[in-house]
Amino acid sequence: MSAWWRARLIGRCEQSPTGRTLRFDVPQWPGHLAGQHVDVRLSADDGYQAVRSYSLAAPALRTGIELGVQSVQGGEVSPYLAQDLPVGAEVELRGPLGGWFVWRAEQDDPVLLVAGGCGIVPLMAMIRTHRLEGSAAPMRLLYSVRDPDQVWYRDELTPDADPATASRIVYTRRAPTGSSRPPGRIISDDLPLPARTALGSTLCFICGPTGFVEHASDLLTRAGYASDRIRTERFG
């Protein structure tokens, strides 16, 4: 089991009305891979402790790490982390955790990322790693959100940000003015289909709520992507 590390909150920024990026300094951080996550432990003065898991949103840079936190109404931990934990305060982190849902820069197979809502967080770590390392592996993102206000990492997902990691955003409830696609859940026509010869070699990562992940996995399988090349991570 991984050790618990002391982590100090050094910054917080808004990604959506309820989503926040939290940046921590972890002096003993051992490094991590894109797609991994951590456990966060909060301890009350009376000794009560609560532990929740959150995805790492960026490559490891020295001792700095970045987490994505979606505040859940009525939640015990996420609203406090997202809104109330003071900058400079410390928490405990255990990790990095997970070895299956990861992407390594030395991999050169095509990559398809499919995100639902805040499920973009670990996939953003893969996109950022891809850019940082100058990977030549083709990487595409299909990102499903309810409406334009729910888009995380907006500035990093524009066509001008990096043509090498093409992204498409699909809106399920309210699309922006001028959108050619009506709101609705993702369908097979939304999938970026590479050449038939590349379907079997494409490595797919899907992250989001359970229902979304199951729906997206079925779409990919029926489209011809190899089922043994589809990796999923779900929540809720």
C-alpha positions in Angstrom: 0.0 0.0 0.0 1.3 3.5 -0.9 2.4 5.8 1.9 0.4 8.8 3.1 2.0 12.1 2.1 1.5 15.6 3.6 0.1 17.9 1.0 -0.3 21.7 1.2 -2.9 23.5 -0.9 -1.2 26.2 -2.9 -3.9 27.2 -5.3 -7.5 26.7 -6.5 -9.2 27.7 -9.7 -12.7 27.3 -11.1 -13.4 24.9 -14.0 -17.2 24.9 -13.9 -19.8 26.2 -11.5 -19.2 23.2 -9.2 -15.8 22.0 -10.5 -12.4 23.1 -9.2 -8.8 22.5 -9.8 -6.7 22.2 -6.6 -2.9 22.5 -6.7 -0.9 20.9 -4.0 2.7 20.9 -3.0 3.8 17.5 -1.8 7.5 17.6 -0.8 7.9 13.8 -0.9 5.9 13.1 -4.0 7.4 10.1 -5.9 5.9 11.1 -9.3 3.0 9.5 -11.2 1.6 8.4 -14.6 -1.1 10.1 -16.6 -4.4 8.5 -15.6 -3.5 7.7 -11.9 -5.4 9.0 -8.9 -4.9 9.6 -5.2 -6.8 9.1 -2.0 -7.4 12.3 0.0 -7.8 11.9 3.8 -9.3 14.7 6.0 -9.0 14.5 9.8 -11.3 16.3 12.2 -10.3 17.5 15.7 -12.3 14.7 17.3 -10.4 12.1 15.4 -13.0 11.4 12.7 -11.5 10.8 9.3 -12.9 10.7 5.8 -11.2 9.4 2.6 -12.1 10.1 -1.0 -10.4 9.4 -4.3 -9.6 12.1 -6.9 -7.9 11.9 -10.3 -4.6 13.6 -11.0 -5.0 16.2 -13.7 -1.5 16.8 -14.9 2.0 15.3 -15.2 4.1 15.3 -12.1 6.2 18.5 -12.0 8.7 18.3 -9.2 6.6 18.3 -6.0 3.5 19.9 -7.5 0.4 18.0 -8.3 -3.1 19.0 -9.5 -6.4 17.4 -8.6 -9.9 17.8 -10.1 -12.7 18.0 -7.6 -16.4 18.1 -8.5 -18.5 19.4 -5.6 -21.4 17.0 -5.0 -24.4 18.5 -3.3 -24.8 17.0 0.2 -21.3 15.5 -0.1 -19.1 15.1 3.0 -15.8 15.9 1.5 -16.0 17.4 -2.0 -17.8 20.7 -1.1 -15.2 21.4 1.6 -12.3 20.7 -0.8 -13.8 22.6 -3.7 -14.9 25.7 -1.7 -13.7 25.9 1.9 -10.2 24.3 2.4 -8.0 27.3 3.0 -5.0 27.9 0.8 -2.0 26.9 2.9 -3.9 24.2 4.7 -2.6 20.6 4.7 -4.3 17.3 3.9 -3.0 13.8 3.6 -2.6 12.1 0.2 -2.0 8.4 -0.6 -0.7 7.5 -4.0 -0.2 7.5 -6.8 -2.8 4.7 -7.3 -3.8 2.7 -10.3 -1.8 0.9 -13.0 -4.4 -0.1 -15.6 -6.0 3.2 -16.6 -2.8 4.9 -17.5 -1.1 6.2 -20.7 2.6 6.4 -21.2 4.4 8.8 -23.5 6.5 6.0 -25.1 3.3 4.3 -26.4 2.9 5.1 -30.1 -0.5 3.5 -30.9 -3.4 5.8 -31.7 -5.4 6.9 -28.7 -9.1 7.8 -28.3 -10.2 9.5 -25.1 -13.9 9.7 -24.2 -15.0 11.8 -21.3 -18.3 12.5 -19.6 -18.4 15.6 -17.4 -15.7 15.7 -14.8 -14.4 12.4 -16.2 -12.2 14.6 -18.3 -9.7 15.0 -15.4 -7.5 11.9 -15.8 -7.8 12.2 -19.6 -6.6 15.8 -19.4 -3.5 14.4 -17.7 -3.0 12.2 -20.8 -3.4 15.1 -23.2 -1.0 17.3 -21.2 1.6 14.5 -21.0 1.2 14.0 -24.8 1.9 17.7 -25.4 4.7 17.9 -22.8 6.6 14.9 -24.2 5.9 15.8 -27.9 4.4 12.4 -28.6 3.7 11.5 -32.2 0.9 9.1 -31.3 -2.4 10.3 -32.8 -4.7 11.4 -29.9 -8.3 12.4 -30.1 -10.8 13.4 -27.5 -14.6 13.2 -27.5 -16.0 15.1 -24.5 -19.6 15.0 -23.4 -21.0 17.7 -21.2 -24.5 19.0 -20.3 -24.0 22.5 -21.5 -21.3 25.0 -22.3 -20.9 26.1 -18.6 -19.8 22.5 -17.7 -16.7 22.4 -19.9 -13.5 21.9 -18.0 -10.1 23.1 -19.3 -11.8 25.2 -22.0 -8.7 27.1 -23.0 -6.7 23.9 -23.5 -9.2 22.2 -25.7 -9.5 24.8 -28.5 -8.2 23.8 -32.0 -5.5 26.4 -31.6 -4.2 24.9 -28.3 -2.6 21.8 -30.0 -3.7 20.4 -33.4 -2.0 17.1 -32.5 -4.6 16.3 -29.9 -7.9 17.0 -31.7 -11.0 17.4 -29.5 -14.7 17.5 -30.0 -17.2 18.6 -27.4 -20.8 17.2 -27.5 -23.6 18.9 -25.5 -26.4 16.7 -24.1 -28.8 19.4 -22.8 -28.0 22.8 -24.2 -25.6 23.5 -27.1 -24.0 26.9 -27.7 -25.6 29.2 -30.2 -24.7 28.3 -33.8 -23.9 24.6 -33.0 -24.6 22.3 -35.9 -25.3 19.4 -33.6 -28.5 19.4 -31.6 -28.2 18.5 -27.8 -28.3 14.8 -27.0 -26.2 12.0 -25.7 -23.3 10.8 -27.8 -24.1 8.5 -30.7 -22.0 6.5 -33.1 -21.8 9.4 -35.6 -19.9 11.4 -33.0 -17.1 9.0 -32.8 -13.9 9.8 -34.6 -13.4 6.8 -36.8 -9.8 6.2 -38.0 -8.9 4.0 -40.9 -10.3 0.5 -40.5 -6.8 -0.9 -40.2 -6.3 1.4 -37.1 -9.4 0.4 -35.2 -7.8 -2.7 -33.8 -4.7 -0.9 -32.5 -6.4 2.2 -31.1 -6.1 2.4 -27.3 -9.3 3.8 -25.8 -9.8 5.4 -22.4 -13.4 6.2 -21.2 -14.1 8.0 -17.9 -17.3 9.4 -16.5 -20.5 8.4 -14.6 -21.3 4.7 -14.7 -24.2 5.0 -17.2 -22.1 7.1 -19.6 -19.2 4.7 -19.5 -21.3 1.7 -20.2 -23.0 3.6 -23.1 -19.7 4.8 -24.6 -18.1 1.4 -24.3 -21.0 -0.2 -26.2 -20.7 2.5 -28.9 -17.0 1.9 -29.4 -17.4 -1.9 -29.5 -20.2 -1.7 -32.1 -18.1 0.7 -34.1 -15.3 -1.8 -34.4 -12.9 -0.8 -31.7 -11.3 -3.8 -30.1 -12.9 -4.6 -26.8 -9.6 -5.6 -25.2 -8.2 -2.2 -26.0 -10.9 -0.3 -24.2 -10.1 0.8 -20.6 -12.7 2.4 -18.4 -12.9 4.3 -15.1 -16.2 5.2 -13.6 -17.8 7.0 -10.7 -21.2 7.6 -9.2 
